Amino acid sequence: MWFVDALSSGIAGMILHAGPVAKAVMAILFFFSTVSWSIIFFKIRQYRRLEREGTNILPLLEGADSLKKLATGFRSMRDSPYYRLLFLIYRERGVVSKENPGHERKETLDAETRIRFAIQEENERLERYLSFLATTANTAPFVGLFGTVWGIMDSFREIGIRGTTSLAVVAPGISEALIATAFGLATAIPAVIGYNYLLGRSRRISTRLENFATYVLALSEK
């Protein structure tokens, strides 16, 4: 059938007729590509939700004149990093004694330190899994290069065995080499673009979180 002929003569056919090493390289690159695209789509959804939450928070910040009133408006956002920071600040500020000024100063410093650590933890959550994209971007071209080198070595081996340099002898190994390179680049390029794009969005959200924490800290002193 024409479909079988097209499959055997196209890229799929080259993969099917490739050697075990070339197939292993393709499998590794396919794994990296699949996980990278999954991370990209997951982080885009996550960042979109956080950006929407940041936009919805503005009216709450403008209408709140006390920390308690602001905390009331966040009841529907319990899974949000904004809520976690707000709850932490509300809890830390709530344990400060107003009767002992020296004790209050000590607790205030400790609270600010814990809040700073909490912001760092939220930033780590934002950038979670991005390191895999960076690893894919740096590793995939070399994995493809390994397949390329192996394909060329296989071509020279066939030349030595058959004692001829005809295209029929050289072409299979060269095709394995080229397709490995193509797969490596096809895996690495989206990972590079996705990493840089997501890192930029992550840093913008991180800046919003830090500004939010600064505003809530100032509001808690009123």
Secondary structure, DSSP 8 states (H G I E B T S, - for coil): -HHHHHHHHSHHHHHHTS-HHHHHHHHHHHHHHHHHHHHHHHHHHHHHHHHHHHHHHHHHHHH-SSHHHHHHTTTT-TTSHHHHHHHHHHHHHHT--SS-HHHHHHHHHHHHHHHHHHHHHHHHHHTTTHHHHHHHHHHHHHHHHHHHHHHHHHHHHHHHHHT---HHHHHHHHHHHHHHHHHHHHHHHHHHHHHHHHHHHHHHHHHHHHHHHHHHHHHHT-
